[in-house]
Amino acid sequence: MVAQNWEREGVEFAMVESRARDLAKAKYHAPNKEALPGWMKSLTYDQYRDIRFEPKRALWSDSKSPFRAMFFHPGYLFLEPVAIHEFTDTHRQRVRLSEAFFNYGPLVKNHGELPSEAGFAGFRLHAPLNNTEVFDELVVFQGASYWRALGKGQRYGISARGIAVNTGAEGVSEEFPMFREFWLKKPQEGDERATFYALLDGPSYSGAYEFTIKPGEDTIMNVKAVLFTRKQVKRLGIAPMSSMFWFGENSRRRFDDFRPEVHDSDGLAIRMGSGERIWRPISNDTGNLEFSFFSMEKCDGFGLLQRDRRFSAYVDGEAAYDLRPSLWIEPTSDWGSGSVMLMEIPTGNELADNTVAMWVPEKSPKPGDRLEFNYRQHWTMEEDPSDDGGRVVATRTGVHEWQPEQRTMIVEFEGDKIIGEDGKMPEAKVEAAGAAGEKVKIQGVAVQSISKGRVRLAFQILPATEGGKLSDVGVLDLKASLKRGEDFLTETWVYRIKL
């Protein structure tokens, strides 16, 4: 461990919350991007990658702690370094930037000065996740308020962040508040969880965060967020997450690629407080920026999931999309009423996250308001953490050449209780929603068993007026579910398609 200076002072969440409250009362001051030395600001991508943390210098590497902390060097794109502290029940210390932490490769052999007060670009926690003898990466915090975590056998994919401000809101620019400081609690031998705090600041919000993370088959992170409103915004997003969807088996837009599917997540799952479950497949088909809002009085959970876990769906051993985690959010406090928002950005490649999901409170917070949102994150390989019944397993569509104005939709559901004990098939509820729904009619609704526990719902979409064209309808929202009497046997399939 690089020598630091301990101070006799404990760290509690109340202290971080007080700091956040004081920030919200004052004028916002953006971090000084010019504060770093010139050589750090001018680092290229290859040079930055040539700076590696020295594992033997990891925080707590000289103890029997089940966790290790390593740091990211400031520079390149990361020009707003953050302060990192370590603390125990009675003491704390600032972890200062030092050359001893890093191994500088030949591309940056003659680097310049390292001001000790500069801070770091972020940190990562390691734990014996896959092997008791190896400390694997568990979670990474780097850039704005973003982080990514892993469970056993998983590969990095979907990202989370502290809050989203004006994401997709019309007429305003999105803000990206950042974690300005972290306090990492020194874990003791036998601890199953790591705990740390973070201070967030941005033009419209400041906040205090408490994280506890437990590694495992599913890595579980409990998040406590207390936010203070500096100024009113058009849209506030709680527990936001960002993922990538290029194309999947349901996509009509095809690309010249050797893989059948390319995505980190293939749909949005929601469990409403009413008990209704929703599955919204992602498609990247319309070519437009798309928004979907799912309003509810109470949210029991939501997340962007990777349901398809077959290697054959991706045939990509390098990207390993079949091993990328789903992220499920489970509220652990009263969030009140609001909406789950899904934003889909059209894309022609797999290079950037283009899918965002988040909770939008119904009431817009006003300057001076204090908000508290607690939730649990599940970084999981489960096909659906919300599943307690029939679920959607496939979405298919097509048009016959001899029926150009009739589109067939196929939705397949799977579940043990969908078909009755007497072999009776369920009833199908299908509707076209929104203004475009008045321009079409649904016909030929049929449900059939295709294998044990798996049924297929089929129906056709036609123009509502004789001689009309489907292409004149534009983008259509569809809903379908399977019922027996008043009981829902499956989640509700919700889909957006460009006719």
TORTORDO-633549 format. One record per residue (C-alpha): x, y, z; residue in one letter. Coordinates in steps of 0.2 Angstrom, whole numbers, always signed. Layout:
BEGIN
@X: X; Y: Y; Z: Z; r: A
...
// end
This chain:
BEGIN
@X: +0; Y: +0; Z: +0; r: M
@X: +7; Y: +17; Z: -4; r: V
@X: +9; Y: +28; Z: +11; r: A
@X: -5; Y: +39; Z: +16; r: Q
@X: -10; Y: +50; Z: +31; r: N
@X: -23; Y: +43; Z: +42; r: W
@X: -34; Y: +56; Z: +52; r: E
@X: -45; Y: +51; Z: +67; r: R
@X: -62; Y: +55; Z: +60; r: E
@X: -76; Y: +43; Z: +56; r: G
@X: -87; Y: +43; Z: +40; r: V
@X: -105; Y: +41; Z: +40; r: E
@X: -119; Y: +43; Z: +27; r: F
@X: -126; Y: +58; Z: +37; r: A
@X: -109; Y: +67; Z: +33; r: M
@X: -111; Y: +64; Z: +14; r: V
@X: -129; Y: +69; Z: +14; r: E
@X: -124; Y: +86; Z: +23; r: S
@X: -111; Y: +89; Z: +10; r: R
@X: -124; Y: +86; Z: -4; r: A
@X: -137; Y: +98; Z: +5; r: R
@X: -124; Y: +112; Z: +6; r: D
@X: -119; Y: +110; Z: -12; r: L
@X: -137; Y: +111; Z: -18; r: A
@X: -139; Y: +128; Z: -8; r: K
@X: -124; Y: +135; Z: -17; r: A
@X: -120; Y: +140; Z: -35; r: K
@X: -115; Y: +125; Z: -46; r: Y
@X: -96; Y: +125; Z: -50; r: H
@X: -91; Y: +113; Z: -64; r: A
@X: -75; Y: +103; Z: -61; r: P
@X: -60; Y: +112; Z: -69; r: N
@X: -55; Y: +102; Z: -84; r: K
@X: -39; Y: +112; Z: -86; r: E
@X: -32; Y: +107; Z: -69; r: A
@X: -23; Y: +92; Z: -75; r: L
@X: -6; Y: +93; Z: -82; r: P
@X: -4; Y: +94; Z: -101; r: G
@X: +3; Y: +77; Z: -103; r: W
@X: -12; Y: +69; Z: -95; r: M
@X: -24; Y: +79; Z: -106; r: K
@X: -16; Y: +74; Z: -122; r: S
@X: -15; Y: +56; Z: -119; r: L
@X: -21; Y: +46; Z: -134; r: T
@X: -32; Y: +30; Z: -132; r: Y
@X: -17; Y: +19; Z: -135; r: D
@X: -7; Y: +28; Z: -122; r: Q
@X: -20; Y: +28; Z: -109; r: Y
@X: -22; Y: +9; Z: -111; r: R
@X: -4; Y: +7; Z: -108; r: D
@X: -5; Y: +14; Z: -91; r: I
@X: -10; Y: -1; Z: -79; r: R
@X: -13; Y: -2; Z: -61; r: F
@X: -1; Y: -12; Z: -51; r: E
@X: -11; Y: -26; Z: -43; r: P
@X: +1; Y: -28; Z: -28; r: K
@X: -3; Y: -9; Z: -24; r: R
@X: -21; Y: -13; Z: -22; r: A
@X: -30; Y: -6; Z: -7; r: L
@X: -31; Y: -20; Z: +6; r: W
@X: -20; Y: -31; Z: -3; r: S
@X: -9; Y: -33; Z: +12; r: D
@X: -24; Y: -39; Z: +23; r: S
@X: -35; Y: -54; Z: +23; r: K
@X: -50; Y: -44; Z: +16; r: S
@X: -61; Y: -52; Z: +3; r: P
@X: -60; Y: -37; Z: -7; r: F
@X: -47; Y: -26; Z: -16; r: R
@X: -49; Y: -8; Z: -23; r: A
@X: -39; Y: -2; Z: -38; r: M
@X: -39; Y: +15; Z: -47; r: F
@X: -40; Y: +22; Z: -64; r: F
@X: -27; Y: +35; Z: -69; r: H
@X: -33; Y: +52; Z: -74; r: P
@X: -31; Y: +59; Z: -92; r: G
@X: -37; Y: +55; Z: -109; r: Y
@X: -56; Y: +57; Z: -109; r: L
@X: -56; Y: +57; Z: -90; r: F
@X: -52; Y: +75; Z: -86; r: L
@X: -63; Y: +77; Z: -71; r: E
@X: -54; Y: +67; Z: -58; r: P
@X: -63; Y: +62; Z: -42; r: V
@X: -56; Y: +61; Z: -24; r: A
@X: -56; Y: +44; Z: -16; r: I
@X: -55; Y: +41; Z: +3; r: H
@X: -53; Y: +25; Z: +13; r: E
@X: -61; Y: +24; Z: +30; r: F
@X: -63; Y: +13; Z: +46; r: T
@X: -75; Y: +15; Z: +60; r: D
@X: -63; Y: +27; Z: +68; r: T
@X: -51; Y: +34; Z: +55; r: H
@X: -51; Y: +40; Z: +37; r: R
@X: -38; Y: +45; Z: +24; r: Q
@X: -37; Y: +53; Z: +7; r: R
@X: -30; Y: +41; Z: -6; r: V
@X: -18; Y: +52; Z: -16; r: R
@X: -12; Y: +50; Z: -34; r: L
@X: +5; Y: +42; Z: -34; r: S
@X: +16; Y: +35; Z: -48; r: E
@X: +19; Y: +19; Z: -37; r: A
@X: +1; Y: +14; Z: -41; r: F
@X: +4; Y: +12; Z: -59; r: F
@X: +14; Y: +3; Z: -72; r: N
@X: +18; Y: +15; Z: -86; r: Y
@X: +21; Y: +6; Z: -103; r: G
@X: +33; Y: +11; Z: -117; r: P
@X: +20; Y: +23; Z: -125; r: L
@X: +20; Y: +34; Z: -109; r: V
@X: +38; Y: +30; Z: -103; r: K
@X: +43; Y: +48; Z: -101; r: N
@X: +27; Y: +55; Z: -92; r: H
@X: +26; Y: +71; Z: -83; r: G
@X: +22; Y: +76; Z: -65; r: E
@X: +8; Y: +68; Z: -55; r: L
@X: +1; Y: +81; Z: -43; r: P
@X: -5; Y: +71; Z: -28; r: S
@X: -21; Y: +81; Z: -26; r: E
@X: -27; Y: +77; Z: -44; r: A
@X: -37; Y: +62; Z: -39; r: G
@X: -42; Y: +48; Z: -50; r: F
@X: -53; Y: +44; Z: -65; r: A
@X: -62; Y: +31; Z: -54; r: G
@X: -60; Y: +14; Z: -46; r: F
@X: -64; Y: -4; Z: -47; r: R
@X: -67; Y: -17; Z: -34; r: L
@X: -61; Y: -35; Z: -35; r: H
@X: -66; Y: -50; Z: -26; r: A
@X: -64; Y: -69; Z: -28; r: P
@X: -80; Y: -70; Z: -39; r: L
@X: -76; Y: -85; Z: -50; r: N
@X: -61; Y: -93; Z: -41; r: N
@X: -56; Y: -92; Z: -23; r: T
@X: -38; Y: -89; Z: -28; r: E
@X: -41; Y: -75; Z: -40; r: V
@X: -48; Y: -58; Z: -37; r: F
@X: -59; Y: -54; Z: -52; r: D
@X: -66; Y: -37; Z: -57; r: E
@X: -83; Y: -35; Z: -47; r: L
@X: -88; Y: -17; Z: -51; r: V
@X: -81; Y: -2; Z: -60; r: V
@X: -85; Y: +16; Z: -57; r: F
@X: -78; Y: +27; Z: -70; r: Q
@X: -85; Y: +43; Z: -79; r: G
@X: -99; Y: +54; Z: -73; r: A
@X: -110; Y: +43; Z: -62; r: S
@X: -109; Y: +27; Z: -72; r: Y
@X: -105; Y: +10; Z: -65; r: W
@X: -105; Y: -8; Z: -71; r: R
@X: -105; Y: -24; Z: -61; r: A
@X: -103; Y: -43; Z: -63; r: L
@X: -109; Y: -59; Z: -56; r: G
@X: -101; Y: -76; Z: -57; r: K
@X: -97; Y: -80; Z: -75; r: G
@X: -103; Y: -64; Z: -83; r: Q
@X: -96; Y: -52; Z: -95; r: R
@X: -97; Y: -33; Z: -95; r: Y
@X: -112; Y: -26; Z: -104; r: G
@X: -126; Y: -15; Z: -97; r: I
@X: -122; Y: +0; Z: -87; r: S
@X: -131; Y: +9; Z: -72; r: A
@X: -129; Y: +27; Z: -66; r: R
@X: -134; Y: +38; Z: -52; r: G
@X: -147; Y: +48; Z: -60; r: I
@X: -153; Y: +54; Z: -77; r: A
@X: -157; Y: +72; Z: -80; r: V
@X: -167; Y: +78; Z: -95; r: N
@X: -163; Y: +62; Z: -104; r: T
@X: -173; Y: +63; Z: -121; r: G
@X: -182; Y: +79; Z: -115; r: A
@X: -187; Y: +90; Z: -129; r: E
@X: -179; Y: +107; Z: -130; r: G
@X: -166; Y: +105; Z: -117; r: V
@X: -148; Y: +97; Z: -116; r: S
@X: -146; Y: +82; Z: -105; r: E
@X: -135; Y: +84; Z: -90; r: E
@X: -123; Y: +71; Z: -83; r: F
@X: -120; Y: +74; Z: -65; r: P
@X: -104; Y: +66; Z: -58; r: M
@X: -98; Y: +57; Z: -43; r: F
@X: -86; Y: +70; Z: -36; r: R
@X: -79; Y: +60; Z: -21; r: E
@X: -80; Y: +42; Z: -15; r: F
@X: -77; Y: +35; Z: +3; r: W
@X: -72; Y: +16; Z: +3; r: L
@X: -75; Y: +7; Z: +19; r: K
@X: -60; Y: -5; Z: +23; r: K
@X: -68; Y: -23; Z: +24; r: P
@X: -63; Y: -35; Z: +37; r: Q
@X: -59; Y: -53; Z: +35; r: E
@X: -75; Y: -63; Z: +33; r: G
@X: -85; Y: -48; Z: +26; r: D
@X: -98; Y: -54; Z: +13; r: E
@X: -102; Y: -36; Z: +7; r: R
@X: -92; Y: -20; Z: +3; r: A
@X: -98; Y: -3; Z: +8; r: T
@X: -94; Y: +14; Z: +1; r: F
@X: -102; Y: +31; Z: -1; r: Y
@X: -102; Y: +44; Z: -15; r: A
@X: -105; Y: +62; Z: -17; r: L
@X: -114; Y: +67; Z: -33; r: L
@X: -115; Y: +85; Z: -40; r: D
@X: -122; Y: +93; Z: -56; r: G
@X: -130; Y: +109; Z: -62; r: P
@X: -148; Y: +103; Z: -56; r: S
@X: -145; Y: +90; Z: -43; r: Y
@X: -133; Y: +85; Z: -29; r: S
@X: -134; Y: +69; Z: -20; r: G
@X: -127; Y: +57; Z: -7; r: A
@X: -126; Y: +38; Z: -11; r: Y
@X: -123; Y: +23; Z: -1; r: E
@X: -118; Y: +7; Z: -9; r: F
@X: -117; Y: -11; Z: -2; r: T
@X: -112; Y: -24; Z: -14; r: I
@X: -112; Y: -43; Z: -12; r: K
@X: -104; Y: -54; Z: -25; r: P
@X: -111; Y: -71; Z: -30; r: G
@X: -120; Y: -80; Z: -44; r: E
@X: -130; Y: -64; Z: -44; r: D
@X: -121; Y: -49; Z: -38; r: T
@X: -133; Y: -39; Z: -27; r: I
@X: -130; Y: -20; Z: -25; r: M
@X: -141; Y: -11; Z: -12; r: N
@X: -142; Y: +8; Z: -16; r: V
@X: -148; Y: +22; Z: -5; r: K
@X: -149; Y: +39; Z: -14; r: A
@X: -154; Y: +55; Z: -6; r: V
@X: -155; Y: +69; Z: -19; r: L
@X: -157; Y: +88; Z: -17; r: F
@X: -164; Y: +99; Z: -31; r: T
@X: -154; Y: +114; Z: -36; r: R
@X: -166; Y: +119; Z: -50; r: K
@X: -181; Y: +111; Z: -58; r: Q
@X: -179; Y: +100; Z: -74; r: V
@X: -190; Y: +93; Z: -87; r: K
@X: -186; Y: +75; Z: -83; r: R
@X: -178; Y: +66; Z: -69; r: L
@X: -173; Y: +48; Z: -70; r: G
@X: -171; Y: +37; Z: -55; r: I
@X: -161; Y: +20; Z: -56; r: A
@X: -157; Y: +23; Z: -75; r: P
@X: -148; Y: +10; Z: -85; r: M
@X: -140; Y: +10; Z: -102; r: S
@X: -139; Y: -5; Z: -114; r: S
@X: -135; Y: -9; Z: -132; r: M
@X: -147; Y: -17; Z: -145; r: F
@X: -142; Y: -18; Z: -163; r: W
@X: -153; Y: -32; Z: -170; r: F
@X: -161; Y: -48; Z: -164; r: G
@X: -172; Y: -62; Z: -170; r: E
@X: -187; Y: -51; Z: -170; r: N
@X: -179; Y: -37; Z: -180; r: S
@X: -185; Y: -34; Z: -197; r: R
@X: -170; Y: -22; Z: -201; r: R
@X: -156; Y: -33; Z: -206; r: R
@X: -137; Y: -29; Z: -207; r: F
@X: -122; Y: -37; Z: -216; r: D
@X: -116; Y: -47; Z: -201; r: D
@X: -111; Y: -65; Z: -198; r: F
@X: -121; Y: -66; Z: -181; r: R
@X: -139; Y: -70; Z: -179; r: P
@X: -141; Y: -57; Z: -165; r: E
@X: -131; Y: -43; Z: -157; r: V
@X: -137; Y: -35; Z: -141; r: H
@X: -133; Y: -33; Z: -123; r: D
@X: -152; Y: -34; Z: -118; r: S
@X: -167; Y: -39; Z: -129; r: D
@X: -181; Y: -32; Z: -119; r: G
@X: -188; Y: -22; Z: -105; r: L
@X: -197; Y: -31; Z: -91; r: A
@X: -209; Y: -22; Z: -78; r: I
@X: -218; Y: -29; Z: -63; r: R
@X: -232; Y: -16; Z: -58; r: M
@X: -238; Y: -15; Z: -41; r: G
@X: -255; Y: -21; Z: -47; r: S
@X: -247; Y: -38; Z: -51; r: G
@X: -247; Y: -35; Z: -70; r: E
@X: -231; Y: -40; Z: -79; r: R
@X: -225; Y: -32; Z: -95; r: I
@X: -212; Y: -38; Z: -108; r: W
@X: -207; Y: -25; Z: -121; r: R
@X: -195; Y: -32; Z: -134; r: P
@X: -183; Y: -20; Z: -142; r: I
@X: -181; Y: -20; Z: -161; r: S
@X: -171; Y: -5; Z: -168; r: N
@X: -183; Y: -6; Z: -183; r: D
@X: -192; Y: +11; Z: -185; r: T
@X: -176; Y: +21; Z: -188; r: G
@X: -183; Y: +35; Z: -176; r: N
@X: -179; Y: +40; Z: -158; r: L
@X: -193; Y: +31; Z: -149; r: E
@X: -200; Y: +33; Z: -132; r: F
@X: -212; Y: +22; Z: -122; r: S
@X: -219; Y: +26; Z: -105; r: F
@X: -228; Y: +14; Z: -93; r: F
@X: -237; Y: +23; Z: -80; r: S
@X: -242; Y: +15; Z: -63; r: M
@X: -246; Y: +19; Z: -45; r: E
@X: -233; Y: +8; Z: -38; r: K
@X: -218; Y: -1; Z: -46; r: C
@X: -212; Y: -18; Z: -40; r: D
@X: -197; Y: -19; Z: -52; r: G
@X: -191; Y: -16; Z: -69; r: F
@X: -175; Y: -20; Z: -79; r: G
@X: -167; Y: -22; Z: -96; r: L
@X: -165; Y: -41; Z: -98; r: L
@X: -155; Y: -53; Z: -109; r: Q
@X: -167; Y: -67; Z: -110; r: R
@X: -159; Y: -77; Z: -124; r: D
@X: -144; Y: -86; Z: -116; r: R
@X: -140; Y: -98; Z: -131; r: R
@X: -123; Y: -96; Z: -138; r: F
@X: -130; Y: -101; Z: -155; r: S
@X: -141; Y: -85; Z: -154; r: A
@X: -125; Y: -74; Z: -156; r: Y
@X: -111; Y: -86; Z: -161; r: V
@X: -98; Y: -73; Z: -154; r: D
@X: -85; Y: -81; Z: -143; r: G
@X: -76; Y: -64; Z: -141; r: E
@X: -91; Y: -52; Z: -137; r: A
@X: -100; Y: -66; Z: -127; r: A
@X: -117; Y: -58; Z: -128; r: Y
@X: -124; Y: -74; Z: -120; r: D
@X: -115; Y: -70; Z: -104; r: L
@X: -119; Y: -52; Z: -102; r: R
@X: -130; Y: -48; Z: -87; r: P
@X: -147; Y: -43; Z: -85; r: S
@X: -150; Y: -28; Z: -73; r: L
@X: -166; Y: -29; Z: -62; r: W
@X: -171; Y: -15; Z: -51; r: I
@X: -181; Y: -19; Z: -35; r: E
@X: -187; Y: -4; Z: -26; r: P
@X: -184; Y: -5; Z: -7; r: T
@X: -193; Y: +11; Z: -2; r: S
@X: -209; Y: +20; Z: -7; r: D
@X: -206; Y: +28; Z: -24; r: W
@X: -224; Y: +34; Z: -26; r: G
@X: -232; Y: +35; Z: -43; r: S
@X: -224; Y: +38; Z: -60; r: G
@X: -218; Y: +29; Z: -75; r: S
@X: -205; Y: +17; Z: -82; r: V
@X: -198; Y: +26; Z: -97; r: M
@X: -189; Y: +16; Z: -112; r: L
@X: -179; Y: +26; Z: -124; r: M
@X: -173; Y: +18; Z: -140; r: E
@X: -160; Y: +27; Z: -151; r: I
@X: -158; Y: +20; Z: -169; r: P
@X: -141; Y: +13; Z: -173; r: T
@X: -132; Y: +5; Z: -187; r: G
@X: -118; Y: -4; Z: -176; r: N
@X: -114; Y: -11; Z: -159; r: E
@X: -102; Y: +3; Z: -153; r: L
@X: -113; Y: +13; Z: -141; r: A
@X: -127; Y: +10; Z: -129; r: D
@X: -143; Y: +15; Z: -138; r: N
@X: -156; Y: +9; Z: -125; r: T
@X: -161; Y: +18; Z: -109; r: V
@X: -173; Y: +13; Z: -96; r: A
@X: -177; Y: +23; Z: -80; r: M
@X: -191; Y: +27; Z: -67; r: W
@X: -198; Y: +45; Z: -69; r: V
@X: -208; Y: +51; Z: -54; r: P
@X: -225; Y: +58; Z: -57; r: E
@X: -222; Y: +74; Z: -48; r: K
@X: -208; Y: +85; Z: -54; r: S
@X: -196; Y: +90; Z: -39; r: P
@X: -195; Y: +108; Z: -35; r: K
@X: -179; Y: +118; Z: -30; r: P
@X: -175; Y: +114; Z: -12; r: G
@X: -184; Y: +97; Z: -12; r: D
@X: -176; Y: +82; Z: -4; r: R
@X: -179; Y: +65; Z: -12; r: L
@X: -174; Y: +48; Z: -6; r: E
@X: -175; Y: +33; Z: -17; r: F
@X: -169; Y: +16; Z: -11; r: N
@X: -167; Y: +1; Z: -22; r: Y
@X: -159; Y: -16; Z: -25; r: R
@X: -149; Y: -20; Z: -41; r: Q
@X: -148; Y: -38; Z: -47; r: H
@X: -134; Y: -41; Z: -59; r: W
@X: -140; Y: -58; Z: -65; r: T
@X: -140; Y: -71; Z: -78; r: M
@X: -158; Y: -76; Z: -74; r: E
@X: -169; Y: -75; Z: -89; r: E
@X: -182; Y: -65; Z: -80; r: D
@X: -180; Y: -61; Z: -61; r: P
@X: -199; Y: -55; Z: -61; r: S
@X: -205; Y: -72; Z: -68; r: D
@X: -219; Y: -81; Z: -58; r: D
@X: -229; Y: -87; Z: -73; r: G
@X: -230; Y: -87; Z: -92; r: G
@X: -218; Y: -76; Z: -101; r: R
@X: -214; Y: -71; Z: -119; r: V
@X: -201; Y: -81; Z: -127; r: V
@X: -202; Y: -76; Z: -145; r: A
@X: -209; Y: -62; Z: -156; r: T
@X: -210; Y: -65; Z: -175; r: R
@X: -218; Y: -56; Z: -190; r: T
@X: -220; Y: -57; Z: -208; r: G
@X: -230; Y: -52; Z: -224; r: V
@X: -235; Y: -64; Z: -238; r: H
@X: -232; Y: -58; Z: -256; r: E
@X: -249; Y: -62; Z: -260; r: W
@X: -256; Y: -52; Z: -245; r: Q
@X: -246; Y: -37; Z: -245; r: P
@X: -258; Y: -27; Z: -234; r: E
@X: -260; Y: -40; Z: -221; r: Q
@X: -246; Y: -42; Z: -208; r: R
@X: -245; Y: -58; Z: -197; r: T
@X: -239; Y: -57; Z: -179; r: M
@X: -233; Y: -72; Z: -169; r: I
@X: -230; Y: -71; Z: -151; r: V
@X: -224; Y: -87; Z: -141; r: E
@X: -227; Y: -89; Z: -123; r: F
@X: -220; Y: -102; Z: -111; r: E
@X: -226; Y: -107; Z: -94; r: G
@X: -232; Y: -123; Z: -84; r: D
@X: -250; Y: -116; Z: -81; r: K
@X: -254; Y: -108; Z: -98; r: I
@X: -263; Y: -124; Z: -104; r: I
@X: -277; Y: -130; Z: -91; r: G
@X: -276; Y: -147; Z: -83; r: E
@X: -291; Y: -151; Z: -94; r: D
@X: -281; Y: -147; Z: -109; r: G
@X: -291; Y: -131; Z: -113; r: K
@X: -282; Y: -117; Z: -122; r: M
@X: -281; Y: -100; Z: -114; r: P
@X: -291; Y: -85; Z: -121; r: E
@X: -281; Y: -71; Z: -130; r: A
@X: -282; Y: -53; Z: -127; r: K
@X: -275; Y: -42; Z: -141; r: V
@X: -277; Y: -24; Z: -145; r: E
@X: -269; Y: -10; Z: -155; r: A
@X: -266; Y: +5; Z: -144; r: A
@X: -264; Y: +23; Z: -147; r: G
@X: -270; Y: +35; Z: -161; r: A
@X: -262; Y: +23; Z: -174; r: A
@X: -273; Y: +9; Z: -167; r: G
@X: -288; Y: +17; Z: -175; r: E
@X: -281; Y: +14; Z: -192; r: K
@X: -280; Y: -5; Z: -191; r: V
@X: -290; Y: -20; Z: -187; r: K
@X: -285; Y: -36; Z: -179; r: I
@X: -292; Y: -52; Z: -185; r: Q
@X: -288; Y: -71; Z: -186; r: G
@X: -283; Y: -72; Z: -167; r: V
@X: -278; Y: -90; Z: -163; r: A
@X: -269; Y: -99; Z: -149; r: V
@X: -261; Y: -116; Z: -152; r: Q
@X: -250; Y: -127; Z: -142; r: S
@X: -233; Y: -130; Z: -151; r: I
@X: -224; Y: -140; Z: -137; r: S
@X: -225; Y: -144; Z: -119; r: K
@X: -229; Y: -128; Z: -109; r: G
@X: -226; Y: -117; Z: -125; r: R
@X: -241; Y: -109; Z: -134; r: V
@X: -241; Y: -98; Z: -150; r: R
@X: -253; Y: -83; Z: -152; r: L
@X: -255; Y: -78; Z: -170; r: A
@X: -265; Y: -63; Z: -177; r: F
@X: -266; Y: -52; Z: -192; r: Q
@X: -265; Y: -33; Z: -194; r: I
@X: -275; Y: -25; Z: -208; r: L
@X: -279; Y: -7; Z: -213; r: P
@X: -296; Y: -2; Z: -205; r: A
@X: -303; Y: +4; Z: -221; r: T
@X: -305; Y: -6; Z: -237; r: E
@X: -292; Y: -2; Z: -249; r: G
@X: -280; Y: +6; Z: -236; r: G
@X: -262; Y: +3; Z: -235; r: K
@X: -252; Y: -3; Z: -220; r: L
@X: -238; Y: +9; Z: -224; r: S
@X: -250; Y: +23; Z: -221; r: D
@X: -252; Y: +18; Z: -203; r: V
@X: -234; Y: +22; Z: -198; r: G
@X: -228; Y: +16; Z: -181; r: V
@X: -241; Y: +5; Z: -171; r: L
@X: -241; Y: +0; Z: -153; r: D
@X: -248; Y: -18; Z: -149; r: L
@X: -253; Y: -27; Z: -133; r: K
@X: -257; Y: -45; Z: -130; r: A
@X: -259; Y: -57; Z: -116; r: S
@X: -266; Y: -74; Z: -112; r: L
@X: -280; Y: -76; Z: -99; r: K
@X: -292; Y: -88; Z: -91; r: R
@X: -307; Y: -79; Z: -86; r: G
@X: -301; Y: -63; Z: -76; r: E
@X: -284; Y: -71; Z: -72; r: D
@X: -269; Y: -67; Z: -82; r: F
@X: -259; Y: -82; Z: -86; r: L
@X: -244; Y: -73; Z: -94; r: T
@X: -235; Y: -56; Z: -94; r: E
@X: -242; Y: -43; Z: -106; r: T
@X: -233; Y: -42; Z: -122; r: W
@X: -231; Y: -24; Z: -128; r: V
@X: -223; Y: -21; Z: -145; r: Y
@X: -219; Y: -6; Z: -156; r: R
@X: -219; Y: -9; Z: -175; r: I
@X: -217; Y: +1; Z: -191; r: K
@X: -230; Y: -5; Z: -203; r: L
// end
